[in-house]
Amino acid sequence: MTLIEHLLATLPADPVPVRNVIMGVHWTLVSSKFCGLGSTIPDSGHHRHHAHHGHSLVRDVGKLHQKSAQELAQWILSDNTLEASIGIAAINSLLEIDESRMEQINAADIIERECGGKNLVIVGHFPFVERMKFIAKNCWVIEKHPAGGDFPEQAAREFIPQAQIIAITGTSLINHTIDNLLSLCPKDSMVMLLGPSTPLSSVLFNYGISFVSGARVYDENTAILSIQQGAAFPQVQGVRLLTMTKNIY
């Protein structure tokens, strides 16, 4: 069973109605039992027979709020990354979270605490990358669309096996690279999954991940307002960053 299949298998069985699906330019939000986020990842248009301006079309647009959250959660399996973005947000909208077992700490602070003098790989170009280059022995950034000193996806095979600290973006669930990335992590490395797409689920601890750093929407209307007006993550309001640590579970 893949990590994604395991995650889907843990969702509540009774269908939960969807109240809202918002797809902003940066963030996708699904509200059902709770309110979940996912990165909006435009499709590269490899389904060109139903593509428009290079992007694949999302099926059933205008009717998504009539589906159950579990139906939308299955979309995480779609090869159309816009649909998979809705899928991860739907999964996150269904997860029961015990905040008393989580820290309200930024993922970057944990990485900074752990990476001194060690080899660090960050999959995804996060805003804190530059800061880590002064702290880690080596800081290798792997990015689907590399810029500056980033390395392309193929470099994961070279650098992840050399790293003691590995931070992987939650968007790796949307583009289905997560299992491959985790398979490259050395057994004794510290692995973190981070970013608002990341499901706050203890299932992830079964896959060699030690820290799960995601987001919880506590004020749905405020979050919707900022996302539909084009908010990048630092501009999204009504959201708390939370981290789950394996040894607490």
Secondary structure, DSSP 8 states (H G I E B T S, - for coil): --HHHHHHHTS-SS--B--EEEE-SSEEEEESSSEEEEE--------GGGEETTEE--TTTT-GGGSBHHHHHGGGG-SSHHHHHHHHHHHHHH----GGGSB---HHHHHHHH-BTSEEEEES--TTHHHHTTTBSEEEEE-SS--TT-B-GGGHHHHGGG-SEEEEETHHHHTT-HHHHHHTS-TTSEEEEESTTS---GGGGGGT--EEEEEEES-HHHHHHHHHTT--GGG--SEEEEEEEGGG-
